[in-house]
């Protein structure tokens, strides 16, 4: 029996990835991925291009998006999988988030300027090929200017809480994000839960609130987590009666948590989110 490879969390140049949507789909196919979700941050502009290439390669593309949410004083991300990208309510909401991203970018640049780093807004913009200007673009600019050896080091030194370029997020609410996704016919998934560094009790609270809003799944397997985290998340998914999802959070060659399609498979004891589509 042929194993189907799923990768349900990826990014293109439309947000903070380094491959164009068509390039991303071709690389996924080369890596043996059968079912791919393109989930750019707060934007769906790459889905049309990606879908056309996926069809030519007989790859099943799941239209998606990754929505920025403020919950409990921190930023969390909610994936929308299987969405109708034309849904007006979803697009209006995403437009508001992109407008806030522009405002946040100016604040980040101002903070870096006070720390003696000039031209950060213009520099970061050079790395943004789509309408999204993210912290990752600032990180790439700072690496290029020699302020750190890699983007991870930039985040620790300049962009996290207590550092010059940190700006507290003011995104949409958990309830609103899930509502947009459901209105667009999609299913809502909590992205990379282990990355938020929540205590177990706080993570349970997040998942309970998410489920109460109509959320149905969580990423049990992500490219950014160790095996012990997967075991914890598997237990929580079963306890909370949430479906499981898996995704590399791929951002491009050399800019990624994991290669496309190279994450461990979803544990067999976890009911998969793709059971909703079959």
Buried (B, 14 or more C-beta within 10 A) or exposed (E): EEEEBBBBBBBBBBBBBBBBBBBBBBBBBEBEBBBBBBBBBBBBBBBEBBBEBBEEBEBBBBBBBBBBBBBEEBBBBBBBBBBEBEBEEBBEBBEBBBEBBEEBBEBBBBBBBEEEBEBBBEBBBEBBBBBBBBBBBBBBBBBEBEBBEEBEBBBEBBBEEEBBBBBEBEBBEBBBBBBBBBBBEBBBBBBBBBBBEBEEEBBBBBBEBBBEBEBBBBBBBBBBBEEEBBEBBBBBBBEBEBBBBBBBBBBBEEBBBBBBBBBBEBBEEBBBBBEBEE
